[in-house]
Amino acid sequence: MDISDGGHGPPEVAPRPKGRGVLALVFSGAIIGGLLSALVVGGAFVALYGLPGGDAVTAPEPTTAPEQAPAPPVASVEVDGEDLTFAEYVAAKVTPSVVSIAVERSVFDPFTGRSVTQRTGNGSGVIIRADGHVLTNDHVIADADRLFVTIGIDELPATVVGRDPSSDLAVIKVERTGLPVAELGSSADLRVGQPVVAIGSPFGLDKTVTSGIVSALGRTSFAESAEAQLTAYTSLIQTDAAINPGNSGGALADAEGRVVGINTLIQSPSGAVGAPQSAGIGFAIPIDYARQIAGELIETGRAAHPYMGVGTVSITRAISREYGMPVDAGAFVQEVQPESPAERAGIERGDIIVRIAGTTIRGTEDVFAAVRSERIGAVVEVVVVRGDEERTLSVTLGSDADRR
């Protein structure tokens, strides 16, 4: 998926059904799939199985979905829907609450030998509080030295309130009050096939409106953030409403003009060469999750996610045969972090995780997604294969904030 923010295009992702601007599905940023070298992976298998190394992908197990916080104030924009199509109604109601975000960076000018400021990208954002708080994607603002938000005809400087690269969400703020606040709906009640409208600034084209439907629900993807952290996109909303670089952080709204998602990723056929190109498949972070993360960022400047404390390697059939493993798929536990929920529950290095909370685990990504779909403090059953024996362990998920 490509990041859809002009110079910061949406990240590209290869979503899995469960499953700066908008991220693209091809993941210019880097889809999960090469987080540990084959040498390290092979070493782990050799240590525990006494066999030569094999190719596998390792990723630190994730850390998520916090409880839903109270919704911010509803939109201050009133629209008479009579004689309007649904798209016209939504555009009139939501557009005033969607802003364009310009990113500036200081770069070295070799001709003058001085540092100069350049605009390097753009994205979108949604006004969630009348006092100037704006919700957007983290990848939109990640490498910015200065931020500017266009509201109406005014361009205002903005400051970062809080960032959460792990969920690709961020909150910024402008010094202005009385702003038109978007009405936040609920993503829990979305249905495949219902109409939606995407609003943002693709390629810097302010207040662009496109319409489509909810194409699918529950998509999951992973990417590496600018800080080399793992970003987990779980329960994504898939839509065929046109989303392009620059749309990232903008609104996906239902037919009633309620924001149900934050546009984030696009499916792109272009890969790493050239600019991301939309393939008519876009993805949005569900607003129920985004609302909670935004509330935490505003309150504390950071967000917390469920955490189990294992580093795993995906097991494929080829790896299983090479090492004589008892299962054809699962997540091989390469590391158990000291004093983590996993260690306290009795998970050991060399265990193979095959189920978490009833969800079948076929690899590292499934571990991440399963943990992220739970709440901090939740007690989940983790089924592991140890030797030739299957064991069920109860893990009380902790908070990744405790590790910082």
Residue pairs with C-beta under 8 A, 6 or more apart in sequence:
1 10
1 11
1 12
1 13
1 14
1 15
1 22
1 23
1 24
1 25
1 26
1 27
1 221
1 223
1 264
1 265
1 266
1 267
1 268
1 283
2 9
2 10
2 11
2 12
2 21
2 22
2 23
2 24
2 25
2 26
2 27
2 28
2 245
2 265
2 266
2 268
2 270
2 276
2 277
2 278
3 9
3 10
3 11
3 12
3 20
3 21
3 22
3 23
3 24
3 28
3 29
3 137
3 139
3 140
3 245
3 248
3 265
3 276
4 10
4 20
4 21
4 22
4 23
4 24
4 123
4 200
4 202
4 243
4 244
4 245
4 246
4 247
4 248
4 263
4 264
4 265
4 266
4 276
4 282
5 20
5 21
5 22
5 101
5 103
5 121
5 122
5 123
5 124
5 137
5 139
5 140
5 245
5 246
5 247
5 248
5 249
6 20
6 21
6 121
6 122
6 123
6 201
6 202
6 203
6 204
6 245
6 246
7 20
7 103
7 119
7 120
7 121
7 122
7 245
8 20
8 21
8 103
8 120
8 121
8 122
8 123
8 139
8 140
8 142
8 245
8 248
9 20
9 21
9 22
9 23
9 24
9 28
9 244
9 245
9 246
9 248
9 266
9 275
9 276
10 20
10 21
10 22
10 23
10 24
10 137
10 139
10 243
10 244
10 245
10 247
10 248
10 263
10 264
10 265
10 266
10 276
10 282
11 22
11 23
11 24
11 27
11 28
11 29
11 139
11 168
11 223
11 231
11 264
11 265
12 23
12 24
12 25
12 26
12 27
12 28
12 29
12 31
12 265
12 266
12 267
12 268
12 276
13 23
13 24
13 25
13 26
13 27
13 31
13 221
13 222
13 223
13 233
13 265
13 267
13 283
14 25
14 26
14 27
14 31
14 221
15 25
15 219
15 220
15 221
15 233
15 236
15 238
15 265
15 267
15 283
16 219
16 220
16 221
16 365
17 216
17 218
17 219
17 220
18 218
18 219
18 220
18 234
18 235
18 369
19 216
19 218
19 219
19 220
19 221
19 235
19 236
19 238
20 103
20 121
20 122
20 123
20 137
20 139
20 140
20 141
20 142
20 245
20 248
21 121
21 122
21 123
21 124
21 137
21 140
21 200
21 201
21 202
21 244
21 245
21 246
21 247
21 248
21 249
22 243
22 244
22 245
22 246
22 247
22 248
22 263
22 264
22 265
22 266
22 282
22 283
23 29
23 137
23 139
23 168
23 223
23 233
23 248
23 264
23 265
23 266
23 283
24 265
24 266
24 267
24 268
24 270
24 276
25 221
25 265
25 266
25 267
25 268
25 279
25 281
25 283
26 267
26 268
26 269
26 270
26 271
26 272
26 276
27 221
27 223
28 272
28 276
29 139
29 223
29 224
29 225
29 226
30 223
30 224
31 221
31 222
31 223
32 57
32 59
32 222
32 223
32 224
32 230
32 364
32 365
33 57
34 57
35 57
35 58
35 59
35 60
35 224
35 230
36 56
36 57
36 58
36 59
36 313
38 53
38 54
38 55
38 56
39 53
40 58
41 53
41 54
41 55
41 56
41 57
41 58
41 313
41 334
42 52
42 53
42 54
43 53
44 313
44 332
44 334
45 51
45 53
45 54
45 313
45 319
45 323
45 332
46 52
46 53
48 349
48 350
49 323
49 324
49 325
51 322
51 323
51 324
52 322
54 318
54 319
54 322
54 323
55 319
56 313
56 314
56 315
56 316
56 319
56 332
57 313
57 314
57 363
57 364
58 311
58 312
58 313
58 314
58 334
58 364
59 222
59 230
59 311
59 312
59 364
59 365
59 368
60 230
60 311
61 308
61 309
61 310
61 311
61 312
61 364
61 367
61 368
61 371
62 166
62 230
62 232
62 305
62 306
62 307
62 367
62 368
62 369
62 371
62 372
63 166
63 305
63 306
63 307
63 371
63 372
63 400
64 167
64 232
64 234
64 305
64 306
64 371
64 372
64 373
64 374
64 375
65 234
65 235
65 289
65 292
65 306
65 372
65 373
65 374
65 375
66 292
66 293
66 296
66 303
66 304
66 305
66 375
66 376
67 292
67 375
68 288
68 291
68 292
69 291
69 292
69 295
69 296
70 295
71 184
71 291
72 128
72 129
72 181
72 184
72 291
73 129
73 130
73 181
74 181
74 183
74 184
75 93
75 94
75 97
75 180
75 181
75 182
75 183
75 257
76 130
76 179
76 180
76 181
77 92
77 93
77 94
77 96
77 97
77 180
78 93
79 89
79 92
79 93
79 257
81 89
84 92
86 195
86 197
86 211
86 255
87 195
87 197
87 209
87 211
89 255
89 257
90 197
90 199
90 209
90 211
90 253
90 254
90 255
90 256
90 257
91 197
91 199
91 209
93 183
93 253
93 257
94 182
94 197
94 199
94 251
94 253
94 257
94 259
95 199
95 207
95 209
96 152
96 180
97 126
97 127
97 179
97 180
97 181
97 182
97 251
97 259
98 124
98 125
98 126
98 127
98 182
98 199
98 200
98 207
98 250
98 251
99 124
99 125
99 126
99 127
99 134
99 149
99 150
99 151
100 122
100 123
100 124
100 125
100 149
100 150
100 201
100 204
100 206
100 207
101 122
101 123
101 124
101 125
101 134
101 136
101 140
101 141
101 147
101 148
101 149
101 150
101 158
101 172
101 201
101 249
102 119
102 121
102 122
102 147
102 148
102 149
102 150
102 155
103 119
103 120
103 121
103 122
103 123
103 140
103 141
103 143
103 144
103 146
103 147
104 117
104 118
104 119
104 120
104 144
104 145
104 146
104 147
104 148
105 117
105 118
105 120
105 143
105 144
105 145
105 146
106 115
106 116
106 117
106 145
107 115
107 116
107 117
107 118
107 120
108 114
108 115
108 116
109 115
109 116
117 145
117 146
120 143
121 140
122 201
122 204
122 246
123 136
123 137
123 140
123 141
123 200
123 201
123 246
123 247
123 248
123 249
123 250
124 136
124 140
124 199
124 200
124 201
124 246
124 247
124 248
124 249
124 250
124 251
124 263
125 134
125 135
125 136
125 140
125 149
125 172
125 249
125 250
126 134
126 135
126 136
126 182
126 249
126 250
126 251
126 259
126 262
127 133
127 134
127 151
127 179
127 180
127 181
127 182
128 134
128 135
128 171
128 181
128 182
128 184
128 291
128 294
129 179
129 181
129 298
130 177
130 178
130 179
130 180
130 181
131 173
131 177
131 179
132 173
132 174
132 175
132 176
132 177
132 179
133 161
133 171
133 172
133 173
133 294
133 298
134 149
134 158
134 171
134 172
134 173
134 174
135 169
135 170
135 171
135 249
135 262
135 290
135 294
136 169
136 170
136 171
136 172
136 248
136 249
136 262
137 168
137 169
137 170
137 248
137 249
137 262
137 264
138 163
138 164
138 165
138 167
138 168
138 169
138 170
138 225
138 231
139 168
139 225
139 226
139 248
140 170
140 248
140 249
141 147
141 160
141 163
141 170
141 172
142 163
142 165
142 225
142 226
142 227
143 226
146 157
147 157
147 158
147 159
147 160
147 172
148 155
148 156
148 157
148 158
149 155
149 156
149 157
149 158
149 172
149 174
150 156
150 206
151 174
151 176
151 179
156 174
156 175
156 176
157 174
157 175
158 172
158 173
158 174
159 172
159 173
160 170
160 171
160 172
161 170
161 171
161 172
161 173
161 297
161 298
161 301
162 170
162 171
162 296
162 297
162 298
162 300
162 301
162 302
162 303
163 170
163 297
163 302
164 170
164 293
164 296
164 297
164 302
164 303
165 225
165 226
165 227
165 229
165 231
166 225
166 229
166 230
166 231
166 232
166 303
166 305
166 400
167 231
167 232
167 285
167 289
167 293
167 303
167 305
168 223
168 225
168 231
168 233
168 264
168 285
169 262
169 285
169 290
169 293
169 294
169 297
169 303
170 297
171 294
171 297
171 298
182 251
182 259
183 257
183 258
183 259
184 258
184 259
184 287
184 291
185 253
185 254
185 256
185 258
185 259
185 260
185 287
186 258
186 260
186 287
186 288
187 235
187 237
187 260
187 261
187 286
187 287
187 288
187 289
188 286
188 288
190 214
190 217
190 237
190 254
190 260
190 286
191 214
192 213
192 214
192 215
192 216
192 217
193 213
193 214
194 213
194 214
194 254
194 255
195 211
195 212
195 213
195 254
195 255
196 211
196 212
196 213
196 214
196 239
196 241
196 252
196 253
196 254
196 255
196 260
196 261
197 209
197 210
197 211
197 212
197 241
197 252
197 253
197 255
198 209
198 210
198 211
198 212
198 239
198 241
198 242
198 243
198 247
198 250
198 251
198 252
198 253
198 263
198 282
198 284
199 207
199 208
199 209
199 250
199 251
199 253
200 208
200 243
200 246
200 247
200 248
200 249
200 250
200 251
200 263
201 207
201 208
201 246
201 247
201 250
202 208
202 242
202 243
202 244
202 245
202 246
202 247
203 244
203 245
203 246
204 246
205 246
208 247
210 241
210 242
210 243
211 241
212 239
212 240
212 241
212 242
213 239
213 240
213 241
214 237
214 238
214 239
215 238
215 239
215 240
215 281
216 238
217 235
217 237
217 238
218 235
218 236
219 233
219 235
219 236
219 237
219 238
219 283
220 232
220 233
220 234
220 235
220 236
220 365
220 369
221 233
221 236
221 265
221 283
222 230
222 231
222 232
222 233
222 365
222 368
223 230
223 231
223 233
224 230
224 231
225 231
230 368
232 368
232 369
232 372
233 264
233 265
233 283
233 285
234 289
234 369
234 372
234 373
235 286
235 289
235 373
236 264
236 265
236 283
236 284
236 285
236 286
237 252
237 260
237 261
237 283
237 284
237 285
237 286
238 281
238 282
238 283
239 252
239 261
239 281
239 282
239 283
239 284
240 280
240 281
240 282
241 252
241 282
242 278
242 280
242 282
243 263
243 266
243 278
243 282
243 283
244 266
244 276
244 278
245 266
245 275
245 276
247 263
247 266
247 282
248 263
248 264
249 262
249 263
249 264
250 262
250 263
251 259
251 261
251 262
251 263
252 259
252 260
252 261
252 262
252 263
252 284
253 259
253 260
254 260
259 287
260 284
260 286
260 287
261 284
261 285
261 286
261 287
261 290
262 284
262 285
262 287
262 290
263 282
263 283
263 284
264 283
264 284
264 285
265 282
265 283
266 276
266 278
266 279
266 281
266 282
266 283
267 278
267 279
267 280
267 281
267 282
267 283
268 276
268 277
268 278
268 279
269 277
269 279
270 276
270 277
293 303
296 302
296 303
296 304
297 303
302 401
302 404
304 376
304 399
304 400
304 401
305 372
305 376
305 399
305 400
306 371
306 372
306 374
306 375
306 376
306 378
306 397
306 398
306 399
306 400
307 340
307 341
307 371
307 376
307 397
307 398
307 399
307 400
307 402
307 403
308 340
308 341
308 342
308 367
308 371
308 382
308 395
308 397
308 398
309 336
309 337
309 340
309 341
309 342
309 343
309 398
310 331
310 333
310 335
310 336
310 337
310 340
310 342
310 347
310 353
310 367
311 333
311 334
311 335
311 337
312 331
312 332
312 333
312 334
312 353
312 364
312 367
313 331
313 332
313 334
313 364
314 331
314 332
314 362
314 363
314 364
314 365
315 325
315 327
315 328
315 329
315 330
315 331
315 332
315 352
315 363
316 328
316 329
316 363
317 328
317 329
319 325
320 327
320 328
320 329
325 332
325 352
326 352
326 385
326 387
326 388
327 352
327 354
327 385
329 354
329 361
329 362
329 363
330 352
330 353
330 354
330 361
330 362
330 363
330 385
331 352
331 353
331 361
331 362
331 363
331 364
331 366
331 367
332 350
332 351
332 352
333 342
333 347
333 348
333 349
333 350
333 351
333 352
333 353
333 384
334 349
335 349
336 342
336 343
336 347
336 348
336 349
337 343
340 398
341 395
341 396
341 397
341 398
342 382
342 395
344 395
344 396
345 382
345 393
345 394
345 395
345 396
346 393
347 353
347 382
347 384
347 393
347 395
348 386
350 386
351 384
351 385
351 386
352 384
352 385
352 386
353 361
353 367
353 382
353 383
353 384
354 360
354 361
354 383
354 384
354 385
354 390
355 361
355 381
355 382
355 383
356 366
356 367
356 370
356 371
356 380
356 381
356 382
356 383
357 370
357 373
357 374
357 380
357 381
357 382
358 381
359 366
359 369
359 370
359 373
360 366
361 367
361 370
370 380
371 397
374 380
374 397
375 397
376 397
376 398
376 399
377 396
377 397
378 396
378 397
379 394
379 395
379 396
379 397
380 394
380 395
380 397
381 392
381 393
381 394
381 395
382 392
382 393
382 394
382 395
383 390
383 391
383 392
383 393
384 390
384 391
384 393
385 391
